[in-house]
Amino acid sequence: MLILGSHVSYNNQNQLVGCLKEALNYGANAFMFYTGAPQNTIRGEISDTLRDEALKQMQLADIDVINVICHAPYIINLANNIDPDKYAFAISFLRSEIERCLRLKIKRIVLHPGSATKLDRKIAIDNIVYALNAVLKPDDDIVILLETMAGKGTEIGSSMAEIAYIIENINLKDKVGVCLDTCHLNDSGVDISCFDEYLDQFDMTIGIQKIGCVHVNDSKNILASHKDRHENIGYGTIGFDNLLRVIYNPRLADVPKILETPYIDREYPPYRQEIEMIRKKSFNSNLYDDIISYYRDK
């Protein structure tokens, strides 16, 4: 069974119940959310009642909670300790996000490793290792998935070697995995048309069992551009057929695939139509018009 979904909205009023309703409207059997705005630290109280209702409804909808992914806020930067107070806060805030996931019974949280800024790259990577070792606890029923990055600016995690180094130096290795992002891989220099060869190398270097999520995005950019600009499925430089080979790769059959593609006209979510296109394995050359018509007719 294809495990496919998208990013959905989370708000304090409906919480996971609202996330699930949106995902089901898209025809998804997986989804990803933030527990608050990714650009700030404002967080509302979690409702156990809403959580229990969402878990009940997920069971009825045949959605396994293992396929529900949380994404840590972008503002967490574990790589930079130039300001000790900001570094300590980043560690503390990540721990609080983990606690929120545990409260929600969510078992996977995606994390951007961080950016070195003015630091030496090796020092920055060691800072990430230190921070992850500080936040992870043996009893946590959760895995932090380090996202593969495009290499924009001083981002850490744009190479397989960097991700491998971090994982190798984590004390609780069973609590750390990887989230592949197809746009980021393309922009970092990985040719998605040769994805099986990439998986072969990944399996030898890190272990394919460490892949806990795949962000499926086309890219606005050419290979190795290091820019990180997502495009709708089939409308970018990666292409529909190459993305299908990732989505339907038998070695990743049990891994949730999550769409993070752009809204049409910055207003209309494309996920219902993109999920339909992917399930039918048939490219829709009128995707934009179909999405606009769908939402304007509602």
Secondary structure, DSSP 8 states (H G I E B T S, - for coil): ---EEEE----TTTHHHHHHHHHHHTT-SEEEE-SS-TTS-------HHHHHHHHHHHHHTT--GGGEEEE--TT--SS--SSHHHHHHHHHHHHHHHHHHHHHT--EEEE---B-TTS-HHHHHHHHHHHHHHH--TT---EEEEE-----TTBS-SSHHHHHHHHHT-SSGGGEEEEEEHHHHHHHT--GGGHHHHHHHHHHHT-GGGEEEEEE-EESS-TT-----EE-TTSSSS-HHHHHHHHT-GGGTTS-EEE----BTTTB--HHHHHHHHHHT---TTHHHHHHHHHH--
